[in-house]
């Protein structure tokens, strides 16, 4: 069960901002819940240790991941702009 969370709603409830513990269990649980509704969860704020352990975005489907890599390569062929910031290997 998720610990007590602070939250607020935006976009008439279409966007929820949650303050929950930044750990693997909470991330997996939240991402499972949001996937069931066709949504996603993004890590917005966390300490350095949590950011090193947890992905910021949900894993991308292979086709979308290939598109992400292609766009990144087109705009940043030398890989100097925020390397690893969005996805570890990009």
C-alpha positions in Angstrom: 0.0 0.0 0.0 1.2 3.5 -0.8 2.1 5.7 2.2 -0.1 8.7 2.8 0.5 11.1 -0.1 0.1 14.8 -0.6 -1.6 15.5 -3.9 -3.3 18.1 -6.0 -5.3 17.9 -9.2 -5.0 19.9 -12.4 -6.8 19.8 -15.8 -10.1 18.9 -14.0 -8.4 15.8 -12.5 -6.7 14.8 -15.7 -3.3 15.5 -14.2 -2.4 14.6 -10.6 0.6 15.8 -8.8 1.6 13.3 -6.0 4.2 13.6 -3.3 5.1 10.0 -2.5 8.2 8.2 -1.4 10.8 7.9 -4.2 11.4 4.2 -4.2 11.1 1.2 -6.5 8.0 -0.2 -4.9 6.1 3.1 -5.1 7.2 3.7 -8.7 6.1 0.2 -9.8 2.8 0.5 -8.0 2.0 4.0 -9.4 3.1 3.0 -12.9 0.9 -0.1 -12.8 -2.1 2.0 -11.7 -1.6 4.7 -14.3 -1.1 2.2 -17.1 -4.5 0.7 -16.3 -6.0 4.0 -17.1 -4.0 4.6 -20.2 -1.8 7.2 -18.5 1.8 7.4 -17.2 3.8 8.5 -14.2 6.9 10.8 -14.4 9.4 11.4 -11.6 9.4 15.2 -11.2 11.4 15.8 -8.1 13.7 13.5 -6.0 17.0 13.5 -4.3 20.2 12.5 -6.2 20.2 8.9 -4.8 16.6 8.3 -5.9 17.2 9.8 -9.4 20.2 7.4 -9.8 17.9 4.4 -9.0 14.6 5.3 -10.6 13.8 6.1 -14.2 12.3 9.5 -14.8 10.0 8.3 -17.5 8.2 5.0 -18.0 10.0 2.5 -20.3 9.2 3.3 -24.0 7.9 0.7 -26.4 10.7 -0.4 -28.8 9.3 1.6 -31.8 8.9 4.7 -29.8 12.3 4.3 -28.2 13.9 4.1 -31.7 12.1 7.3 -32.7 13.3 9.0 -29.5 16.9 8.0 -30.3 16.5 9.2 -33.9 15.2 12.6 -32.8 17.9 13.0 -30.2 20.6 12.1 -32.7 19.2 14.6 -35.2 19.2 17.5 -32.8 22.3 16.5 -30.7 24.6 14.3 -32.9 27.5 14.8 -30.4 25.4 13.8 -27.4 26.3 16.9 -25.4 22.8 18.1 -24.4 21.8 16.6 -21.1 23.2 13.1 -21.7 21.3 10.5 -19.7 18.9 13.1 -18.3 15.7 11.7 -19.8 16.8 8.1 -20.5 20.0 6.5 -19.2 21.3 5.5 -22.6 20.3 8.7 -24.5 
